[in-house]
């Protein structure tokens, strides 16, 4: 919802209607075909500046697509999102049609949200256990959606670093998958240099293999230049506390994000700021050694 209200745009929408007074371009052929002596209406075509553009129609259709699995806790936010789009037509979208949407400088911020819509419409299922604390509120049963979510909050709530990743939409064959496995999920860059690596782990139990993987990223992704700090981020299941794993000159912070609070702007901003503070603190510690 916060993303929607921050980047929504109006656009020119081609509208065709029957009117008593002409407006815009008169469609002569259609007017003649529908002519009735007792009801003279003119078919017209004109451009209307409104929210009713494909970029918003896709979001509204996706919201309707998941209406039966919205938790009670998130229903108010879900309803607010639909109310915001009430003037937008409900148009059915097939995943194959989403690639036809074009973006310009005004609509570019729609792209990551449309990526989520595509993932939901292509591979839809929710992982939840009703009545239990391990309900991952409103999160799709897919590691890639979780990864995109983390990427977007780090882009939205900080501007110090460029946040990069191997695009999920590029994963079309085994070569792409192997390339992705060889890179961390989120790469923080500044002046062309890699600074921080984060791996998104959509799982409940952490493992030694997770630590070894990100340590490998930190020490080997850039030949001749190891990075000192990285993070593993897991969904929060209960009352897990953040922890650290230190191996040689590298330190990895293990963190847990509460997905039930995914709509709380202040919570997400603070979560992002902790990453930047931890990195700066550890960098200063290394300098003082």
C-alpha positions, 0 to 999 in steps of 0.5 A, spaced: 500 500 500 505 504 501 508 503 495 502 504 491 500 511 494 507 513 493 508 512 485 501 511 482 501 515 476 495 517 471 495 516 464 492 518 458 486 512 457 483 511 450 475 511 451 470 510 446 462 512 448 456 514 446 454 521 447 448 526 445 453 531 444 460 530 440 466 529 444 473 528 441 473 524 435 467 522 432 466 515 429 462 516 423 461 508 421 459 506 428 454 512 429 451 510 422 451 502 424 447 504 431 443 509 428 436 509 431 430 514 429 428 515 436 435 515 439 440 519 436 447 518 439 454 519 437 459 514 437 466 518 440 473 516 441 477 521 446 483 520 451 481 521 458 487 523 463 485 518 469 488 512 474 485 507 469 491 505 465 494 498 464 499 499 470 494 500 475 489 495 472 494 489 473 495 491 480 487 491 481 487 484 478 492 481 482 489 484 488 482 480 486 486 474 484 488 473 492 482 475 495 480 469 498 487 468 502 487 475 505 488 474 513 484 478 517 490 482 520 491 484 513 484 485 511 484 493 512 490 494 508 487 490 503 481 494 503 484 500 503 489 498 497 482 496 493 479 503 495 485 507 492 484 503 485 476 503 485 476 508 479 480 503 475 477 497 471 477 490 473 481 487 467 483 480 467 490 479 465 494 473 463 502 472 465 504 472 458 501 479 457 504 483 462 511 483 458 507 488 453 506 493 458 511 499 457 515 504 462 517 511 461 521 515 467 514 516 470 512 509 470 518 506 472 517 505 479 511 500 477 516 495 474 518 491 481 511 491 483 509 488 476 514 483 477 511 481 484 504 481 480 507 476 475 510 471 480 503 471 483 499 470 477 504 464 474 506 460 481 500 462 486 500 459 493 500 461 500 504 458 505 500 459 512 498 455 518 492 458 521 491 460 528 499 459 529 504 464 530 508 461 524 503 464 519 508 468 514 503 474 513 501 475 506 507 472 503 507 468 497 510 461 498 516 462 493 523 464 495 524 469 489 518 474 492 521 474 498 528 476 495 524 481 491 521 484 497 528 485 501 531 488 495 525 493 494 525 495 501 533 496 501 532 501 495 526 504 498 529 506 505 536 508 503 540 512 498 547 511 500 548 505 496 546 502 490 542 495 491 543 490 485 541 483 484 542 478 479 535 479 475 530 473 477 527 474 470 533 472 467 533 465 470 531 462 463 536 456 463 541 452 467 546 457 466 542 463 469 541 459 475 548 457 476 550 464 475 545 466 480 547 461 485 554 464 484 552 471 487 549 473 493 542 475 493 543 483 494 549 487 492 550 494 495 555 498 491 558 505 492 562 508 486 562 502 482 565 497 488 561 492 492 561 494 499 556 489 503 553 482 501 546 480 503 543 473 502 535 472 503 533 465 506 526 464 505 526 458 510 525 457 518 531 453 520 538 456 519 544 452 517 552 451 517 551 451 509 548 458 509 554 461 513 559 457 509 555 460 502 555 467 504 563 467 507 564 464 500 561 470 497 565 475 501 572 472 500 571 469 493 566 474 489 571 479 488 578 476 486 584 479 491 579 483 495 575 480 500 569 484 503 568 484 511 561 484 512 555 480 510 548 478 512 543 472 512 536 475 513 530 469 515 523 470 516 522 471 523 518 465 526 517 467 534 522 470 538 529 469 535 534 474 536 539 477 531 546 473 532 553 473 529 558 468 526 565 470 525 570 467 520 577 469 520 576 477 518 569 476 515 563 477 520 556 475 518 550 478 522 544 473 522 537 477 522 530 476 522 525 480 519 518 480 521 513 479 515 507 480 519 509 487 519 511 488 512 506 494 511 509 498 517 514 503 514 517 505 520 519 498 522 522 497 515 526 503 515 529 501 521 530 494 519 534 497 513 538 502 517 541 497 522 544 494 516 548 500 514 549 502 522 552 495 523 557 495 517 559 502 519 561 500 526 564 493 524 568 497 519 571 502 524 572 496 529 577 493 523 580 500 522 582 501 530 585 494 530 
